[in-house]
């Protein structure tokens, strides 16, 4: 496959430690330009990537490099995603963008329209889908072993928000003007697109509560809990930046069993019956299968996952899948996050989610 040329917009932690190392070892991509508004970060980019051309803004990079590029990779704080992506698409570039795709559903919907109109790929970095243990969950569900999925619970525990690079606003994830929201905006996308996948549908309503233990210092929430209603079942979600541990715990429940994820540890629990009726609880037992699937959850750069994700982005370009499932999942993620915030502001009132579109 021929090599494609890219420009990287934003050279913070995830770009320098997650994206750039993968690009450097792949044979099918060359990063030729980098933009960052922080001069010290550009100095670091020069030291780490040597021959790239450097720019002080995304606008300058796109204006000067559009005719020399195939795509841009956007790794800035979320509130800047929409404007940069729109400019790139209109200049004929494919767009790979860190989550959340945008900070508002109106912006996400507009980008999807632009991608289709200009025949350019819009692809969000939904990298949790590429964790090896999550891929295994998908394989188990596809096998039919636990039957139809009826419910899921997803918990993400962190002892702090992820800190940015020391050269620029380390706490930007807690500042609404950059992040667009707190943990709901930061980790919500990962949780919600997994819910869509496992329950095989988009949710129709949500009841949520958002709280903060540091409200005197920041203007975003650091804890979010929610219950989502799907046409196929329910999902309970818990996101925290104030936990004593760093961990993900997922449980996917089916008609004949369940799959449980505790970081790299996976359990498949299947119902076994001694009689003929699966509804006879007295004759039922469970068989448990345990696996350990190295997925590097402790590595916040998730470099291992990005390689797989970038391969999907390349396939989307080749197949001309300009605004595919991932892009539409990204839009629905933002609609869910917006609805969660509305519900939290209304004291956990259940509220509808976006349009009744089908996955």
Residue pairs with C-beta under 8 A, 6 or more apart in sequence:
1 28
1 314
1 318
2 28
3 27
3 28
3 29
3 30
4 28
4 29
4 30
4 70
4 71
4 314
4 317
5 29
5 30
5 31
5 32
5 68
5 69
5 70
5 71
6 23
6 29
6 30
6 31
6 32
6 69
6 70
6 71
6 72
6 73
6 96
7 31
7 32
7 33
7 34
7 35
7 61
7 62
7 65
7 69
7 71
7 72
7 73
8 15
8 19
8 20
8 31
8 33
8 34
8 35
8 72
8 73
8 75
9 34
9 35
9 36
9 58
9 61
9 72
9 73
9 74
9 75
9 76
9 84
10 35
10 36
10 74
10 75
10 76
10 77
10 80
10 98
11 20
11 34
11 35
11 36
11 38
11 41
11 42
11 44
11 45
11 75
12 36
12 41
12 75
12 76
12 164
12 165
12 168
13 162
13 163
13 164
13 165
13 300
13 301
14 75
14 98
14 301
15 73
15 75
16 44
16 45
16 48
16 165
17 300
17 301
17 303
18 301
18 302
18 303
18 306
19 73
19 75
19 306
20 31
20 48
20 49
21 301
21 303
22 303
22 306
22 307
22 310
23 29
23 30
23 31
23 310
24 49
26 307
26 310
28 314
29 310
29 314
31 49
31 52
31 73
32 51
32 52
32 53
32 65
32 68
32 69
33 52
33 53
33 54
33 55
33 61
33 64
33 65
33 68
33 69
34 42
34 45
34 49
34 52
34 53
34 54
34 55
34 61
35 54
35 55
35 56
35 57
35 58
35 60
35 61
36 42
36 45
36 54
36 56
37 56
37 57
37 168
38 167
38 168
39 56
40 167
40 168
41 165
41 167
41 168
42 54
42 56
44 167
45 52
45 54
46 52
46 54
53 64
53 65
55 61
55 64
55 65
58 72
58 74
58 76
58 80
58 84
58 87
59 87
61 72
62 72
62 84
62 87
62 88
62 91
62 93
66 88
66 91
66 92
66 93
69 93
70 93
70 94
70 317
71 93
71 94
71 95
71 96
71 121
71 313
71 317
72 84
72 88
72 93
72 94
72 95
72 96
73 96
73 97
74 80
74 81
74 84
74 85
74 88
74 95
74 96
74 97
74 98
75 98
76 84
76 98
77 172
77 173
77 178
77 179
78 98
78 100
78 102
78 103
78 178
78 179
78 180
78 185
79 103
79 177
79 178
79 179
79 180
81 97
81 98
81 100
81 101
81 102
81 103
81 107
82 102
82 103
82 104
82 107
82 108
82 110
82 111
85 95
85 97
85 101
85 102
85 111
85 122
86 110
86 111
86 114
88 95
89 95
89 111
89 114
89 115
89 118
89 120
89 122
90 114
90 118
92 118
92 120
93 120
94 120
94 121
94 122
94 123
94 313
94 317
95 111
95 115
95 120
95 121
95 122
95 123
96 123
96 125
96 310
96 313
97 122
97 123
97 124
97 125
98 124
98 125
99 124
99 125
99 126
99 127
99 189
99 190
99 330
99 333
100 124
100 180
100 185
100 188
100 189
100 330
100 333
100 334
100 337
101 108
101 111
101 122
101 124
101 189
101 327
101 330
101 331
101 333
101 334
102 108
102 111
102 330
102 334
103 179
103 180
103 181
103 185
103 334
104 180
104 334
104 338
105 331
105 334
105 335
105 338
105 354
108 330
108 331
108 334
109 331
111 122
111 327
112 122
112 323
112 327
112 328
112 331
114 120
114 122
115 121
115 122
115 322
115 323
115 327
116 322
116 323
119 320
119 322
120 322
121 313
121 316
121 317
121 320
121 321
121 322
121 323
122 322
122 323
122 327
123 312
123 313
123 316
123 324
123 326
123 327
124 189
124 326
124 327
124 329
124 330
125 306
125 309
126 189
126 190
126 193
126 309
126 326
126 329
126 330
127 190
127 302
127 305
127 306
127 309
128 134
128 190
128 193
128 194
128 305
129 135
129 193
129 194
129 197
129 309
130 305
130 306
130 308
130 309
130 312
131 295
131 297
131 302
131 305
132 293
132 294
132 295
132 304
133 261
133 263
133 264
133 266
133 293
133 295
134 194
134 261
134 295
136 266
136 291
136 293
137 198
137 250
137 252
137 259
137 261
137 266
138 197
140 146
140 259
140 268
141 149
141 198
141 252
141 254
141 259
145 256
145 257
145 268
145 270
146 252
146 253
146 254
146 255
146 256
146 257
146 258
146 259
146 268
146 270
147 254
147 255
147 256
147 257
148 232
148 254
148 255
149 198
149 199
149 200
149 232
149 233
149 252
149 253
149 254
150 232
150 233
150 234
150 253
150 254
150 255
151 233
151 234
151 235
151 236
151 252
151 253
152 195
152 198
152 199
152 233
152 234
152 235
152 236
152 250
152 251
152 252
152 253
153 235
153 236
153 237
153 238
153 249
153 250
153 251
154 191
154 194
154 195
154 235
154 236
154 237
154 238
154 248
154 249
154 250
155 237
155 238
155 239
155 240
155 247
155 248
155 249
155 250
156 187
156 190
156 191
156 238
156 239
156 240
156 247
156 248
157 240
157 243
157 244
157 245
157 246
157 247
157 248
157 249
158 183
158 187
158 240
158 241
158 243
158 246
159 241
159 242
159 243
159 244
159 245
159 246
160 241
161 171
161 173
161 174
161 182
161 183
161 186
161 222
161 241
162 173
162 186
162 300
163 170
163 171
164 170
164 171
164 172
164 173
169 175
169 178
171 218
172 178
172 179
173 179
173 182
173 186
173 220
174 182
174 214
174 217
174 218
174 219
174 220
174 222
175 218
175 219
175 220
176 219
176 220
179 185
179 186
179 220
181 188
181 220
181 221
181 337
181 341
182 210
182 212
182 218
182 220
182 221
182 222
182 224
182 241
183 220
183 221
183 222
183 223
183 224
183 239
183 240
183 241
184 208
184 210
184 221
184 224
184 239
184 337
184 340
184 341
185 220
185 337
187 239
188 224
188 239
188 333
188 336
188 337
188 340
189 330
189 333
189 334
189 337
191 237
191 239
192 203
192 228
192 237
192 332
192 333
192 336
192 337
193 326
193 329
193 330
193 333
194 250
195 203
195 228
195 230
195 235
195 237
196 202
196 203
196 329
196 332
196 359
198 252
199 230
199 232
199 233
199 235
200 232
200 359
201 230
201 231
201 232
201 358
201 359
202 230
202 332
202 353
202 357
202 358
202 359
203 228
203 229
203 230
203 235
203 336
203 353
204 229
204 230
204 231
204 352
204 353
204 356
205 228
205 229
205 339
205 350
205 351
205 352
205 353
206 226
206 227
206 228
206 229
206 336
206 339
206 340
206 343
206 350
206 351
206 353
207 226
207 227
207 343
207 348
207 349
207 350
207 351
208 224
208 225
208 226
208 227
208 339
208 340
208 341
208 343
208 344
208 348
209 224
209 225
209 226
209 343
209 344
209 348
210 221
210 223
210 224
210 340
210 341
210 344
211 221
211 222
211 223
211 224
212 218
212 220
212 221
212 222
212 223
213 222
213 223
213 242
214 222
221 344
222 240
222 241
222 242
223 239
223 240
223 241
223 242
224 237
224 238
224 239
224 240
224 340
224 344
225 236
225 237
225 238
225 239
226 236
226 237
226 340
226 343
227 234
227 235
227 236
227 237
228 234
228 235
228 236
228 237
228 336
228 353
229 350
246 297
246 298
247 262
247 263
247 297
248 261
248 262
248 263
248 297
249 260
249 261
249 262
250 259
250 260
250 261
251 258
251 259
251 260
251 261
252 258
252 259
252 260
256 270
256 271
256 278
257 268
257 269
257 270
257 271
257 286
258 268
258 269
259 266
259 267
259 268
259 269
260 266
260 267
260 269
263 295
263 297
264 292
264 293
264 294
264 295
264 297
265 290
265 291
265 292
266 290
266 291
266 292
266 293
267 288
267 289
267 290
267 291
268 288
268 289
268 291
269 286
269 287
269 288
269 289
270 286
270 287
270 288
270 289
271 278
271 284
271 285
271 286
272 284
272 285
272 286
272 287
273 280
273 283
273 284
273 285
274 283
274 284
274 285
275 283
277 283
278 284
295 304
296 302
296 303
296 304
296 305
312 326
315 321
316 322
316 324
325 359
328 357
328 359
329 359
332 353
332 354
332 357
332 359
335 353
335 354
335 355
336 353
336 354
338 354
339 351
339 352
339 353
339 354
342 351
343 349
343 350
343 351
